[in-house]
């Protein structure tokens, strides 16, 4: 993959996560887990290029984010959408997602991605805190129904983007 200049990275900021989905992977080759994310943002914070991610504490990947600073975001060609659905709906506590989907985990300079990914953001966690539902707008509370595992508010994770790699023709 070719390294992309972070300052020149140009994606559709309001749809890159929501439409394209990404695998959020935290940890090292010896200790990692991945989940699909469709909520997130990119920007500048504390003078650094960052991604803003939200993860519920009930997700298995949350345990890895709590233990490790390495966070990679991997985007895939459209034909992998079915595999990404498995990563978003099944828990690594219950199944081997790589075996289930055929995706191949590989080591990066900092963390883990997948050989099938065509874009990877190599990131380092710099902040993590649970959001306070008492400050949510009323219409956002529908995402947190009481009495369910979904009732727990997301944690906001801010990760510094250290490198962007791409095999996408429009980025080269």
C-alpha positions in Angstrom: 0.0 0.0 0.0 1.1 3.5 -0.7 1.3 6.1 2.1 -1.1 9.0 1.7 -0.3 12.6 2.9 -2.6 13.0 5.9 -3.0 16.7 5.2 -4.2 15.9 1.7 -6.6 13.1 2.6 -9.9 13.8 1.0 -12.9 11.6 1.6 -16.6 12.4 2.0 -16.6 13.1 5.7 -20.3 12.6 6.3 -20.5 9.2 4.5 -17.1 7.5 4.7 -18.0 5.7 8.0 -21.7 5.5 7.5 -21.8 4.3 3.9 -18.5 2.5 3.5 -18.1 1.0 7.0 -14.7 0.2 8.5 -13.2 -2.4 10.7 -11.9 -1.0 13.9 -9.1 -3.2 15.2 -7.4 -2.8 18.5 -4.4 -4.6 19.9 -1.4 -6.5 18.6 -1.1 -9.7 16.6 -0.9 -11.6 19.8 -4.0 -9.9 21.4 -6.5 -8.2 19.1 -10.2 -8.0 18.1 -12.1 -6.2 15.4 -15.6 -4.8 14.9 -17.4 -2.9 12.2 -18.0 0.8 12.8 -20.3 3.0 10.9 -20.3 6.0 13.3 -17.2 8.2 13.4 -15.7 11.4 12.4 -12.4 12.8 11.2 -10.8 16.2 12.0 -8.3 18.1 14.0 -8.2 18.1 17.8 -5.4 19.3 20.1 -3.5 20.3 16.9 -3.4 16.7 15.7 -5.2 14.8 12.9 -7.7 12.5 14.6 -10.6 10.2 14.3 -13.5 10.3 16.7 -15.0 6.8 17.4 -17.8 5.6 19.6 -17.8 2.1 21.1 -20.3 0.6 23.6 -18.7 -1.0 26.7 -20.6 -4.2 26.0 -18.6 -4.8 22.7 -15.8 -7.3 23.0 -13.5 -5.0 21.1 -13.9 -2.4 23.9 -11.8 -4.7 26.2 -9.0 -4.5 23.6 -9.3 -0.7 23.3 -9.1 -0.4 27.1 -5.9 -2.5 27.1 -4.1 -1.2 24.0 -3.4 2.2 22.4 -3.1 0.7 18.9 -6.2 1.3 16.9 -6.4 0.7 13.1 -9.3 1.5 10.8 -9.5 -0.6 7.7 -11.8 0.0 4.7 -12.5 -2.7 2.1 -13.7 -3.0 -1.5 -17.5 -3.3 -1.7 -17.4 -7.1 -2.2 -16.4 -7.5 1.5 -19.6 -5.8 2.8 -21.0 -9.3 3.8 -17.8 -10.0 5.9 -18.1 -6.6 7.5 -21.6 -7.4 8.5 -20.4 -10.5 10.4 -17.8 -8.3 12.2 -20.6 -5.9 13.2 -23.2 -8.4 14.3 -21.2 -11.3 15.8 -18.9 -11.2 18.8 -15.3 -12.4 18.9 -16.2 -13.9 22.2 -18.4 -16.4 20.4 -16.9 -17.0 16.9 -13.6 -16.7 15.1 -14.5 -13.9 12.7 -11.5 -14.5 10.5 -12.5 -18.1 10.0 -16.1 -17.2 9.5 -15.4 -14.5 6.8 -12.1 -15.5 5.2 -10.4 -12.2 6.1 -6.7 -12.5 6.9 -5.3 -10.5 9.8 -1.8 -9.1 9.2 0.5 -7.1 11.4 1.2 -3.4 10.7 4.0 -1.2 12.2 1.5 -0.5 14.9 -1.3 -3.0 15.4 -3.3 -5.2 13.1 -5.2 -4.8 9.8 -6.4 -7.2 7.1 -4.7 -8.2 3.8 -7.9 -7.6 1.9 -8.2 -3.9 3.1 -7.6 -1.3 0.5 -7.3 1.7 2.9 -5.9 1.7 6.4 -5.6 4.4 9.0 -3.0 3.6 11.6 -3.9 5.4 14.8 -3.0 5.7 18.4 -5.6 6.2 21.2 -5.1 9.5 23.0 -8.4 9.9 24.8 -11.3 7.7 26.0 -14.3 8.6 28.1 -17.9 7.4 28.5 -20.5 9.8 27.1 -23.2 11.1 29.6 -26.7 10.2 28.5 -28.0 13.0 30.7 -26.6 15.5 28.2 -28.0 13.7 25.0 -30.7 15.3 22.9 -34.0 13.6 23.6 -34.2 12.0 20.1 -30.8 10.3 20.6 -32.0 8.3 23.5 -33.8 5.9 21.1 -30.4 4.3 20.6 -30.2 3.4 24.3 -33.3 1.5 25.3 -33.5 0.7 29.0 -33.3 -2.9 30.1 -31.2 -4.0 27.1 -27.5 -4.4 26.5 -27.8 -1.3 24.2 -28.7 0.9 27.2 -25.1 1.6 28.0 -23.8 4.9 26.5 -20.9 4.8 24.1 -17.4 5.7 25.0 -15.9 8.4 22.9 -12.5 7.4 21.7 -10.2 10.0 20.1 -7.3 8.4 18.2 -4.4 10.3 16.5 -4.0 9.4 12.8 -0.3 8.5 12.4 -0.4 7.2 8.9 -2.8 6.5 6.1 -2.2 3.7 3.6 -4.2 3.1 0.4 -4.4 0.8 -2.6 -7.4 2.7 -4.0 -6.6 4.1 -7.5 -8.1 7.5 -6.7 -5.6 7.9 -3.8 -2.5 7.0 -5.9 
